Amino acid sequence: MSVKAQGRNKKRGKAHRGLSLIRRLYRVETLARKLTVEERYAMRQQQAVPIIEEIRSWLEDTLPQIPPSSVTGKALSYLHNEWDHLTAYLKDGRSGDR
């Protein structure tokens, strides 16, 4: 699924906040790749868990406000349904090893 860019003068939708939070998670993981398993786990607990909690809160607030048949609604439903899979990597520092 791709996200279309909006012009500078367009109002930012509800999805913008979610995408911003996901970008923050990617930044944490980019830094975590260079760490040992133990350091990566500690970093995720310190930095990624609070972001995941923000995403969960945003999801719970936003999901009921979006029509389920819309593209955003489908994406939010997917996120909600796959939550356990999304957060499983937080339980272990091995994910992301190269």
C-alpha positions in Angstrom: 0.0 0.0 0.0 1.4 3.4 -0.9 0.8 6.8 0.6 0.3 9.6 -1.8 2.1 12.9 -1.0 0.0 15.9 -0.3 0.7 19.4 -1.3 2.0 21.9 1.2 -1.3 23.7 1.5 -3.4 20.5 2.1 -4.8 19.9 5.6 -3.1 16.9 7.3 -5.4 14.1 8.0 -5.6 11.7 10.9 -3.2 9.3 9.1 -0.4 11.8 9.3 0.0 11.4 13.0 0.1 7.6 12.7 2.7 7.8 9.9 4.8 10.2 12.0 4.8 7.8 14.9 5.8 4.9 12.6 8.7 7.0 11.2 9.9 7.4 14.8 9.9 3.7 15.3 11.9 3.2 12.1 14.5 5.7 13.4 14.9 3.7 16.6 15.4 0.5 14.6 17.9 2.1 12.3 20.0 2.9 15.3 19.3 -0.4 17.0 20.7 -2.4 14.1 24.3 -1.4 15.1 23.9 -2.7 18.7 24.3 -6.1 20.4 21.2 -8.1 21.1 21.2 -7.0 24.8 21.7 -3.3 23.9 19.0 -3.5 21.2 16.5 -5.0 23.7 17.3 -2.2 26.2 17.0 0.5 23.5 13.6 -0.9 22.4 12.3 -1.0 25.9 13.5 2.6 26.5 12.6 4.2 23.2 10.3 2.0 21.1 7.8 1.0 23.8 6.7 4.5 24.6 6.2 5.1 20.8 4.2 1.9 20.5 2.1 3.0 23.5 1.4 6.3 21.7 0.5 4.4 18.5 -2.0 2.3 20.5 -3.6 5.3 22.1 -3.8 7.1 18.7 -5.3 3.9 17.1 -7.9 3.5 19.8 -8.9 7.2 19.5 -8.9 7.3 15.7 -10.3 3.9 14.6 -13.9 4.7 15.6 -13.8 8.0 13.8 -12.8 6.6 10.4 -15.2 4.9 8.0 -14.1 1.2 7.9 -14.5 1.0 4.2 -12.1 3.9 3.5 -8.4 3.3 2.7 -7.4 4.7 6.1 -10.1 2.7 7.8 -8.8 -0.5 6.2 -5.3 0.3 7.2 -6.3 1.0 10.8 -8.3 -2.2 11.0 -5.3 -4.1 9.7 -3.0 -2.4 12.3 -5.5 -3.3 15.1 -5.9 -6.9 14.0 -2.2 -7.4 13.7 -1.2 -5.6 16.9 0.3 -8.7 18.6 2.5 -9.4 15.6 3.6 -5.7 15.4 4.7 -5.6 19.0 6.2 -9.1 19.2 9.7 -7.7 18.3 9.7 -5.7 21.5 10.0 -8.9 23.6 13.4 -9.9 22.1 16.6 -8.1 21.0 17.3 -10.7 18.3 14.9 -9.4 15.7 16.8 -7.2 13.3 20.1 -9.2 13.5 22.0 -9.2 10.3 
